[in-house]
Amino acid sequence: MNVLELLNQWPFGVMEWLVIGGGIALAYIVFGIAGFGTALVAGPILIVFMPLLVLLDFVAAFGNLLPSRRDVAKPELLRLLPCMAVGCTLGVIFLLNLKSDLLLLLMGLFISAYAIYSLWVKARPTQLSAVGALPMGTVGGMFGALFGSGGFLYAIYLNSRLPKDEARATQSALISCSTVVRLSLFIVAGVYAELPLLVLALCLLPAMALGLWIGRRLTMRLSREAFVRLVTWLVLASGVALIGRYLST
């Protein structure tokens, strides 16, 4: 079976390919800036292809990490990683045993309120305590396992404690670790045994690379204050999206 025959298994016309490619490019512009947000932007377009986003996130996270790996704040990374692992475990347990709808609504309301407060109130504490790694890492890992979107919590914590470049690099390292776990689970489940899905991911790599390139260039032009404010707007969008997902169920 050649590539054309594989692509013919997806019933996409020219407009559908343009929408999907544009959605992927926009999602990875956001990812290139903030280190999270692909599910927020591309999820509504690729809702039935979430394993595809995990695969692209895996490539994008390492693409972001490699040029900035020296900026990773190892103490913050080591604080967050164990908490993220615990959170992922809890998320899987909740996913298998509990209804997560109410949790989705409560978290959406909480992070929306936090983002609105951060945008509205100018005089606010500029740095979270290192103890904040415990709730942010744990809940971020749990939301990553439950809904595929926990990176905004890592961003809140890291951007309150680190300069812009270190925050982005450490965020990329965390997302890399998270996507390795999720990718491994999909591989074990046999999701990537479907060759057309891998071919589709390969076709979308140029759109992903373009988005990352634009996102990184935009970030280089931002001051730390503008960067943190932009990330806060993305956190607010994540909260609204979680509330919307709850209301649509």
N, C-alpha and C positions, 0 to 999 in steps of 0.2 A: 504493500500500500504506500503510495507516494504522498508528499506533503499536500498537494491539491486535494487528493481524495480524503485526507484526514480533515482538512479545513472544511470540506463540503459537508461534514457531519454536523457543523454548526450552521443553522439556517440564518446567516447574517447577510444582509444586503450592504450596499455601499454606505448608506446612511447609518446603519447599525454599527458598522466598523468605525465610522467617523465619530459617532457618539461614544463608543467604548474606548477608542484611542484617546479622544479628548478628555474623557473622564479619568482615564489612567494618568495622563500627563498632568492634569490639574491636581489629582490626588498626590502625586509625587512632587509637585511644586510645594504643596503643604508639608509633605514629609521632609523634603529638603530643607525647609525653613525650621520646622519645629521638632522633627523626629518622630511624629505620630500623626494620625488623622486620615490614613488611607481608607479605613473602613467608613469613616464619617463621610468622606467625599465620594468614593467609588462604590460604597456598599449599596446605595439605592440603584446603581446601574448594573452591578455585578452580584446582586444578592444571591443568585443561584450558583455563583462561582467563588464563594468565599475561600475554598482551598487554593484557588488561583491567586488571590490577594496575599495569602500566607506565603506562597512561593515567591511572589514578587517582592514582598516585604523582606524576606530572607536575603534576597540579592541586594535590595536597596539599602538595608541596614548595614551590611558589610561594605557596600560601596561608600556609604557615608563615613563608616568607621575607619577604613584603611588610611585615608589621607590625614585624619585627625586623631589617630590612635594615641599620639604622644600627649594630647590634651586631656585624655581621660583622667578624671579624679578618682584614683584607685580607692582611697578611704570611703568616699561616698558610694562607689560601686560595690564595695565589700559590705557596706551597711545594708544596701538595698537588695542585693541578690538573695540572701537567705530569706528575707521577708517575702520577696517575690515568689520564691519556691514554695513557701508555706501557703501563700495566697493562691497559687496555681492548684495546689493540692486541695485546698478548701473549695475552690471553684469547681473542680471536677466532682467533689463529693456533693455539693449543692446541686450541680447539674443533673446528677444521677438520682438524687433523693428528694429534692425540694422544688417547689414552684418558685421561680426567680422573678416573676413579674413585679411583685411589690418592691423587691430589692432594686430592680431597674428604675422604678419610679423614684424611690427615695434617693438613690445616688444621683439621678438626673436633677432633682430638685436641689440637692446639696451643692453640687458643683456649679449649677447655674447661679445659685445665691452667692457662692464664694466668688465667682467671676464678676458678677454685677457689683458686689462689694469692692473688689479689687479695682475695678474700673472707675467706680464712683468716688471712693474715698482716697484722696491723694496722700494724706498723712497716715501711713499704716506701717507696721513692722516690716522691715526689709529682709529679715532673715528668719527662717524657721529653725527651731532647735534640731540638733542631730537626732533627737528622740523621734522627730517627725518621720524618720525613715521607716519606723515600725508600722504605723498605720498606713502611710502612703504606699510603701512597698507591698504590704500584705493585701490591701484592698485593690491596688493596681494589678497585682498578680491574679487575684480572684476575678476581677472584671475582664482581664485578658482571657482567662479560661472560659468564663461564662458568655461573654459577648464579643470577644475579639477586640476590645477597645479599653485598655487600661493605661496607655501611655500618657494621657493628660495628667494623671496623678503624679507620675514620676516627674513630669515637666514642672508642675507646681512646686514640688519639693526642690528640685535641682536649680531652677531659675531663681529661687529665693536665697540660695546659698553659694552659687558659683558665678564666675564671669561667663559671658555669652558663649565663648568658644568651648570652654570646659563643660558647660551645661549641655551643649549640643553633642559633644563627643561622648560624654557619659551616658546621655540619653540613647545614642546610637548603640553603645555597648550593651545597655540593658535590653533594648529591643532586639538586638542580635541574639542574646541569650534566650529571650522569650520566644522568638520565632523558631529557634532550633528545637525547643521543646514541642511547640505546636506542629512544626513540620514533621518531627519524628512520630508524633501521634498519628498524623495523616498517613505517613508512610506505612506504619504498622497496620492501620485500618485498610490499606490497599487503595487509597484514593488516587495515588499517583501512578497506579498500574494502568490507568486509562491514558493511552498515548495521545489522543486528540487534545486532552487538557494540557499536556506538556507542550504540544505544538502551539496551542493558543498562547500559552505563557511566553514562548519564544517569540511569537509574532508581536507581542505587546512590549517586549524589552526595549525597543527604540523609544516608544512613548514614555516608558518609565525613566529611561536615561535622560531624555530631554527635560522631563519634569524635575528630576534631581538637579540637573545642571542649572536650570533657571532658579530653583529654590535656593541653592547654595550662593548663586550670584546676588540674589536679593538680600540674603542674610548678611553678606559682606558689607552691604551698603547701610545696614541698620545700626544705630547705637544700641547699647545694652537696654536702655529704657524703652526704646521703640520695639526692640525684640521681645522683651518681657510683655509689653502691652499687646503686641500681636498674638503671642502665644496665649495670653489671657482671653482674647477674643475667640481663639480657636477652642479653648477650654469651654467657654460659654456655648459655642456652637455644638460641642460634644454633649453638654448637658441638655440642651434643647432637643438634640437628636435622640438621646436616651428617653426623654419624656415622650417624644413623638412615637418612638418604637413601642413604648408601653401603651399609649392610647390607641395604636393601630392593631394591638393584639386582641 
